[in-house]
Amino acid sequence: MTAEDALRSQVRDALDAAGISQAGAARILGVSTKHLCQMLTGRAPLTLAWAEDIVALCDKRIEVFVLDGPRRDSPETITDLQLPEEGP
């Protein structure tokens, strides 16, 4: 699961837990229900700013962390990559 997918999932979960429908959230945020649904399903970009606005309706906030270690969805680390040989 990518970070974007995880964010979308957590935003949807926040709305569900707060009992706020996507239609209700869209109305409050001033966007169409269709566009909000598209943001929450990956068919339209969900920016961090939009995600913050959506979860604020649920009395929640978003925190972002940069963690040590390789990406969860990638077995490679930067040291595993083969760099091209430099010519003479």
Secondary structure, DSSP 8 states (H G I E B T S, - for coil): --HHHHHHHHHHHHHHHHT--HHHHHHHHTS-HHHHHHHHHTSS---HHHHHHHHHTTT--------SS--TT----GGGS-------
